[in-house]
Amino acid sequence: MTAILAKPAVPASVAPHDDDMVICVRGLRNQFGEQVVHEHLDLDVRRGEILGVVGGSGTGKSVLLRSIIGLQTPSAGEVTVFGEQMLGREETEARNVRRRWGVLFQNGALFSTLTVAENVQVPLREYYRRLDATLLDEIAGYKIAMSGLGPEAGPKYPSELSGGMRKRAALARALSLDPELLFLDEPTAGLDPIGAAAFDSLIKSLKDILGLTVFLITHDLDTLYAICDRVAVIADRKVVAVGTIPELLALDQPWIQEYFNGPRGRTAAKGAETLHEEAEERASRAAPPAVQADARG
Amino acid sequence: MSGADFTNDNGVLRFRGVLTLARLGDVADRVAAIDGRPTAIDLSGLERIDTVGAWIVHRLVRDNDIPVEGADANTARLLEQVAAADQPVKVRPDKTPSFVRVLKQIGDAVCTAGHTLIGLTGFFGATLIAAWGVIRHPRRFRYNAVARQFEVVGVEALAIVGLMSFLIGVVIAQQGAIQLRQFGAEVFAINLIGRITFRELGVLMTAIMVAGRSGSAFAAQIGSMRLAEEVDAMRTIGVSPMEALVLPRVLATVLLMPLLGFYASLLALLGGGLFTWISLDIPPITFITRIREVVPLTDVLTGLIKAPVFGLIIAMAGCFQGMQVEGSAEAVGLRTTSAVVQSIFLVIIINAVFAVFFASIGWV
């Protein structure tokens, strides 16, 4: 697997139909008035991977996310999710794709008039009306526990939660339909390092167990090193490179070099190395994997 | 892929197919309705399972303490994960009896009303202190902010207040004329218009309009500033929010309400005059002469004295409610509503007090 430096101005080709591609973006163009945010942007997300999306502030990471999940209609281009064309779809058809993904918005976007448990149940009630109340409550209960919230969080309202708890509650809601694909918009922004690390390992373990594909927008270098299988770099209005971090480091692209080799990037790399060594040490001592503890953390 | 299904094989529950949320079908109900205690669970026929399926299996295992057979590595891990998440999580708030709940609501409402009254009085005091501070240090007075509020509260309200008053003048003249015609005293409609607009309606309707336009805006603006921690930022920089936010708004509303009220009365007269001219054939000159005869100066003064008080109430309620915003954006909406309701309510009460007062000092 080698990193691909995107060729400039690739013509919008037809999205390949491939079961291993969960998301396929071709020739995407987004424009707000005079300002062009994306042009000829191509991106593939493979099944079962965690793809990190990085880029400077204002390079349109969130706009890309919104284009994929259908909140923003691009000026041109094609977006395919699970092999289904997403642009210009009927609402009823789009629902079938929508129930296979979960989205974690940057600020949680929990419904403020509903409790955490009710928030988690909203997608379930919307798509599976026949589920009985006991099962609904039980599902909400274990999703809340799985996302690492304490047992007293269920009946609370979002305004009563701290920032980190709100993120976890929002993750519980994003996971409520057991999605195959998870969109995370800066999941660790605003969390303390302990909370952020716990969130990282939570996502990693959920991905391993549930076989999730994760589309992750982040500024957090630690998150990139810790959990991302591949990283896509957005610059100059398109995805300039996709690959593992060592592959990206081998590229001669000024922004990438500055990003990963800046003081913060080097610290994060060192931290990731130490973590790796610790993990290997633990494995060599034949201790059982710490997946469960992490997930509850 | 086939939907989820299971068979009860002498107590051994054999699941097969895709045991996921989307393909669950009636499995959950049927599992709940099994007769007798199952002895084992066989998952070897499963094609796929998700957490909801795992939860249903886990529930059976937990309740009956039975072994699971034929689970592959991933399914086993998923079951472990779900079991780990099976903690006593509270999903619903504790239920209270409805009688207690009603009592609690009444109690809460009384407490809120009391707190609001005390808070509003305290806020009035704080505004006076801020005003005194500005009087002692006139350089701290914010001319620009006040001028801006003059524009927002006064100039931008001219069109809507004017139109409203004009139409109310027309309606009063028309309804008055219809009733007075029965006595052949249509001309007295002019008395009605003149006295009621200057004394009551001009100022009162303006107050209601300003409460709806500006009182709500004050609450919403200051409320969203509170949410975005702008008010806290002001405090830490050393800018007093009372001086920077509240005082200009209060001052602008207090000073502009008499002007707006007088302007509203004039436009109501215009509407009434136009109606009597067109409909009752009373020429404008007669209308004006008659107004000067029947409307005493005290009527105009009554309106002008009431107006700044109304303005003060509206600005106080708006700014106070804005400053009370906490938590979520929902609070901004609730506080804005309370600001409008409270200011209109208080304006009408104070108006009644004024009516009694002016009557007793002989301004009738």
Chai-1 contact restraints between the chains, C-beta under 6 A:
chainA,res_idxA,chainB,res_idxB,connection_type,confidence,min_distance_angstrom,max_distance_angstrom,comment,restraint_id
A,S112,B,S328,contact,1.0,0.0,6.0,A-B,restraint_1
A,S112,B,E330,contact,1.0,0.0,6.0,A-B,restraint_2
A,A117,B,V91,contact,1.0,0.0,6.0,A-B,restraint_3
A,L135,B,A28,contact,1.0,0.0,6.0,A-B,restraint_4
A,D137,B,V91,contact,1.0,0.0,6.0,A-B,restraint_5
A,A140,B,V91,contact,1.0,0.0,6.0,A-B,restraint_6
A,G141,B,V89,contact,1.0,0.0,6.0,A-B,restraint_7
A,G141,B,V91,contact,1.0,0.0,6.0,A-B,restraint_8
A,Y142,B,W55,contact,1.0,0.0,6.0,A-B,restraint_9
A,Y142,B,A85,contact,1.0,0.0,6.0,A-B,restraint_10
A,I144,B,V89,contact,1.0,0.0,6.0,A-B,restraint_11
A,A145,B,A85,contact,1.0,0.0,6.0,A-B,restraint_12
A,A145,B,Q87,contact,1.0,0.0,6.0,A-B,restraint_13
A,A145,B,V89,contact,1.0,0.0,6.0,A-B,restraint_14
A,M146,B,A85,contact,1.0,0.0,6.0,A-B,restraint_15
A,P151,B,Q87,contact,1.0,0.0,6.0,A-B,restraint_16
A,P151,B,P88,contact,1.0,0.0,6.0,A-B,restraint_17
A,P151,B,V89,contact,1.0,0.0,6.0,A-B,restraint_18
A,E152,B,K90,contact,1.0,0.0,6.0,A-B,restraint_19
A,G154,B,V89,contact,1.0,0.0,6.0,A-B,restraint_20
A,G154,B,K90,contact,1.0,0.0,6.0,A-B,restraint_21
A,G154,B,V91,contact,1.0,0.0,6.0,A-B,restraint_22
A,P155,B,K90,contact,1.0,0.0,6.0,A-B,restraint_23
A,P155,B,R92,contact,1.0,0.0,6.0,A-B,restraint_24
A,P155,B,P93,contact,1.0,0.0,6.0,A-B,restraint_25
A,S159,B,G327,contact,1.0,0.0,6.0,A-B,restraint_26
A,S159,B,S328,contact,1.0,0.0,6.0,A-B,restraint_27
A,D178,B,L21,contact,1.0,0.0,6.0,A-B,restraint_28
A,D178,B,D50,contact,1.0,0.0,6.0,A-B,restraint_29
A,D178,B,T51,contact,1.0,0.0,6.0,A-B,restraint_30
A,I209,B,R77,contact,1.0,0.0,6.0,A-B,restraint_31
A,I209,B,L78,contact,1.0,0.0,6.0,A-B,restraint_32
A,I209,B,Q81,contact,1.0,0.0,6.0,A-B,restraint_33
A,Q292,B,A84,contact,1.0,0.0,6.0,A-B,restraint_34
